[in-house]
Amino acid sequence: MQISFSIDKKLIFLVIIVSIITLLVTAYLSFNYAEQILIERASDLLLGESATRGNAIRLLFESRIDQNQILANDPMIKILVNDLNQVSEDDLHKEREIKRRDFLTQIQAFQTLVGFSIGFEDVKIIGANGNVYFSLGKLTDNNFLQDPLFQKGLKKPIVDFEPTATGKKMIIVSPIFALDDKKNDEPIGVVISRMRTESLDNILTDSSGLGKTGEVYIVSDGFLMLSESRFIENAIFKQKVDTVPVQKCFRESEDFSGIYLDYRKINIYGSSYCANDLGFVLLAEIDESETIQPVIILQNRIFQTGLVITIIMTIVAFLISKSMSRPLIKLKNAANKVASGDFNVRTNITTKDEIGELSQAFDLMTEKLQKSLIEIKEKEDVIKQQEDILLQFSDHSEQYCVCMVDIMNSTKITLNLSESQTSEFYKIFLNSIASTVRNFGGIVIKNIGDALLFYFPVIHSEEESTLKKCLDCCLALGELHDDIVKKLKNHKLPIFDYRTSSTYGIVRIAKTSTSSINDIFGNTVNRCAKINRLAPANGLVIGEEFYKSAKNFDNYIFKKIENTFSSSESDYPVYRVSRKNR
């Protein structure tokens, strides 16, 4: 029962492996897809929150500036400030008290108009020289010339905040211009108003839709938190926030969305709304752990389900393997008998499954093996007699362009090379030449030592195009010399030159039993080998028959070589070939 036990183990092991791989692939794809969906949803949520609340705060700030500008544009306020700017320092206290009621009247009118609705609490009206002309609250300093808010307010309306015992106050600063002011005129003073921040806090503290860890807060251009934190008490004006989106806003004027470390040094997914022109950036953030919590739940469920599936499949595989092992043991015993030479054995398994089909095929095989063994023995002598018959000559001839490429002085060059170097030496040459020949449609027959023999079959109707193709191929072989030299140098082998020759004429065909490529022989092949040594280094020579058929071709130069070969019929001229444009 050893084979049964082995099959059982392998099948069960295979089922477990397949189950685990399936589980891992499913888990990976599920986690990856779920994580992408959750990140996209978190991104959409936070982008929506940051954009919606950021625009609401921008609108709030701009409306507060516009409302404060109503007070700064009041004609009576302008007249009073302009008059007090003309008063000397000695008379300022007296004149200020005289005009206090006028200031108060305008302030009360402003409060009645918009002040109560915006949480208006205090106002200071300051002249261009920094002297305070009116204040609803208690004064600790009568001159604001060095105050940063005063200096900024002379240039443009601004929004700022200041800490208080209970939180913070919003400060709106607006410049005051004379009644008859013109473009680019200097302001005659500023209005500094303090207002409550309930409207702002309502926008920021609403955490609906942000889960357990989501929060929205604003940060000043001084990198300090300007609103309450969901996690840290008394964070206003105390908690420094130097995170990626804050840096992006105040240094590059850009919004940011993605995963980063927040002010608690915890990974969060956040989105920002940059309003650096108003001196703040709004951040909407959720802890990364809360974002991917559904993925963790999915992971646990997939692993639990996968474990159950693996156990069930293992049990099923064990039962199936038991049912398969019995006929397999019978097949194994029969195979052992066949291996020992007993071809009379039969399994006779008749089950209607793949094993039954395998058994029937096995029985048929042993029957045929019996018959084949007898036939093999009878034909063995005949096969031995036919092994020596390798060539069958055809009874017809054809017109071919026969070509040969031969290395010059190869015996001398390879004399000091090792066997591996010699092999690489010929490999580079023969492979480079053969590849180029095939690209032109030539047929490589064989290599003869350090030479390569190939040909181009010529069809009468395509004679001219075939001859040109042969010439272009042979010339291209000479132009290939630089590439071969580079390969030889890369392998630290000696460089060499080679010669190419080509003849055109009738050849005899020989078919071999060891190759699908026909061999050729005859005078045309012999002449190609003879004239090869007359070719210049990396150049081409052709025979008389080739020259007669190609002498009128354009783009080639044919030059007769004085050396000739004598045959029984007449002298055999040889011609060197080159391109006209070279």
Number of C-alpha atoms within 10 A of each C-alpha: 8 8 13 18 12 13 17 21 15 15 16 21 15 14 20 18 13 14 19 17 12 13 19 15 12 14 19 13 12 16 19 13 13 16 18 13 12 17 18 12 13 22 20 13 19 27 21 14 23 26 19 14 21 26 15 15 21 16 12 16 19 16 13 23 19 15 18 25 18 15 23 22 17 16 15 16 22 19 14 17 27 19 13 22 20 9 14 10 11 8 10 17 13 11 15 18 13 11 16 14 12 14 21 14 12 16 20 11 12 18 17 11 12 15 18 12 9 17 17 19 15 17 21 18 25 27 27 23 12 19 19 23 24 24 19 14 11 7 11 6 8 13 15 17 16 9 11 9 20 22 17 15 22 21 13 12 21 22 20 17 17 13 13 9 5 7 16 18 19 20 21 25 29 31 28 28 25 18 14 7 12 9 5 6 10 15 18 19 27 29 26 23 24 21 20 17 18 13 12 16 14 9 17 23 15 11 14 9 11 18 12 12 16 19 25 27 23 27 23 23 19 14 20 18 24 25 23 22 18 15 10 10 10 13 17 22 20 13 20 16 19 16 14 17 27 29 18 16 22 21 11 12 16 16 21 19 19 16 18 18 16 19 13 11 9 12 16 22 24 28 28 29 27 27 21 17 11 16 17 27 29 29 28 27 30 25 22 19 15 15 18 17 13 14 19 13 10 15 16 12 13 17 15 11 12 19 15 10 15 18 14 11 17 18 13 13 20 18 13 14 20 13 12 14 18 14 17 18 15 15 20 14 13 21 19 12 14 16 10 8 11 13 20 13 17 20 17 13 16 12 12 8 9 9 16 17 14 14 23 17 12 19 21 12 14 19 15 12 15 14 12 12 11 10 11 12 10 11 10 10 10 11 11 10 9 9 9 8 10 11 12 11 12 10 8 9 13 13 17 24 24 30 29 24 30 24 20 18 12 17 11 9 16 17 9 10 14 10 10 8 16 15 12 15 22 17 12 15 23 17 11 17 22 20 12 16 21 13 10 16 15 22 18 21 16 14 15 11 11 16 20 20 22 22 22 21 18 18 13 9 8 10 16 15 12 21 21 16 16 23 24 15 21 29 19 18 22 20 13 15 19 10 10 18 18 13 16 18 11 9 13 11 18 13 14 17 17 24 24 29 30 27 28 26 19 19 20 20 18 15 16 15 12 8 10 8 14 14 18 22 13 13 13 23 24 12 19 24 21 11 25 24 16 21 22 17 16 22 22 27 31 28 23 17 15 20 22 10 13 17 11 11 13 10 11 18 16 19 13 16 13 10 13 14 13 10 8 5 6 8 12 15 18 27 23 19 21 18 13 10 7 7
